[in-house]
Amino acid sequence: MSERMTYSVPGMHCGHCEHAVSTQLRAVSGVEAVDVDLESKIVTVRGASLCDGALRAAIEAAGYRAT
């Protein structure tokens, strides 16, 4: 079953930010898709058996903080 988790990532502002966050999130087990909206600074992750802690850690590994 596919889940969806959404995060606000206020520090994102450019294509590099989008790429860094997306790359880190796609490396997390279970992640099937990542959608980054720079205008609203919202990241949506879809996948199976998603772990909130692992997703937040991936966003932090990219240099950002998820709220």
C-alpha positions in Angstrom: 0.0 0.0 0.0 1.4 3.4 -0.9 1.6 6.2 1.6 2.1 9.9 1.3 4.0 12.2 3.7 4.3 15.9 3.3 6.9 18.2 4.8 7.5 22.0 4.8 11.2 22.7 4.0 11.5 26.5 4.4 15.2 26.8 3.4 14.6 25.6 -0.2 14.8 28.4 -2.8 16.4 27.1 -6.1 16.9 24.2 -8.4 20.0 23.1 -6.5 17.9 22.9 -3.3 15.3 20.8 -5.1 17.9 18.4 -6.5 19.7 18.0 -3.2 16.5 17.2 -1.2 15.1 14.9 -3.9 18.3 13.0 -4.3 18.6 12.3 -0.5 14.9 11.3 -0.2 15.0 9.0 -3.2 17.8 7.1 -1.5 15.5 6.2 1.5 14.1 2.7 1.5 10.5 2.5 0.3 10.4 5.9 -1.5 8.8 5.7 -4.9 8.3 9.3 -5.8 9.3 12.8 -4.6 7.6 16.0 -5.5 9.2 19.4 -4.6 7.2 22.6 -4.9 9.7 25.4 -4.5 7.1 28.2 -4.4 5.3 26.7 -1.4 8.4 25.0 -0.1 6.5 21.8 0.3 8.0 18.3 -0.3 5.7 15.3 -0.8 7.0 11.8 -0.6 5.1 8.7 -1.8 6.1 5.1 -1.2 5.5 2.0 0.8 6.3 1.7 4.5 7.7 5.2 4.8 9.6 6.1 8.0 9.1 9.7 9.2 12.5 9.6 11.0 14.4 8.4 7.9 12.7 11.0 5.7 13.5 13.8 8.1 17.1 12.6 8.4 17.4 12.6 4.6 16.2 16.2 4.4 18.7 17.2 7.1 21.5 15.3 5.2 20.7 17.5 2.2 21.3 20.6 4.5 17.7 21.5 5.3 15.2 21.2 8.1 11.8 19.7 7.7 8.9 21.1 9.7 
